[in-house]
């Protein structure tokens, strides 16, 4: 029997604890379901943190890859670069892609800047079923990882069952799309609740459309040079002005939310699943 290849990636980097937690969750699921003979896991992740890089790619130079341990590859590029490197060279037969576990929620319109989600989306665009997984964090809740495999098991059961039975994408295809079927694309967020919780409530929900509310401030400008210098003598004018810092602040935990969306559900202590088209709206 031909073994199925599973690709893992993230945007927090090859050494991130969330990536190891994702690997353990998938490995435990494989063993618990008696599928050890069916799956191989390959990890291709950025060589450093690349958070909030969105769907950016590297096109002006060759990428460099290092095998840090057997089956684990670090790429000096973005999460999407990692997926492209895997699907063309390092793991070309990947049938499933998991991106995460991200340290922090990826909900609402934040998906537009999430490298975690972008990696899964890139794979889905090429017809591979993909899941992005993130973990909402709150200052009042321990930031541990050992519980994530337990919480993800029913999600993985549903994902594998759904993708195996449908064999296709997660939206109605147009006539122009029928010769290229996208993969299913799931965005999953784990809640910030007591890690000893057996299983959090699980909801399928839409992505919140309300943007984050932000406030910005400009710090005082300080010129370099004397104010008494001649205004007409170019050689005596101040040649530089100190850069002015702009501070942009937002309340992530208190962000706007609509009832039943991923933000409202996840921030209320629920595990959320959003099934999304990989195509631009």
Buried (B, 14 or more C-beta within 10 A) or exposed (E): EEEEBBBBBBBBBBBBEBBBBBBBBBBBBBEEBEEEEEBBBBBBBBBEBBBBBBBBBBEEEEBEBEEBEEBBBBBBBBBBBBBBBBBEEBBEEBBBBBBBBBBBBBBBBBBEBBBBBBBBBBBBBBBBBBBBBBBBBBEEBEEEBEBBBBBBBEBBEBBBEBBEEEEBBBBEEEEEEEEEEBBBBBBBBBBBBEBEEEEBEBBEBBBBEEEBEEEEEEEEEEEEEEEEEEEEEEEEEEEEEEEEEEEEEEEBEEBBBEEEBBBBBBBBBBBBBBBBBBBEE
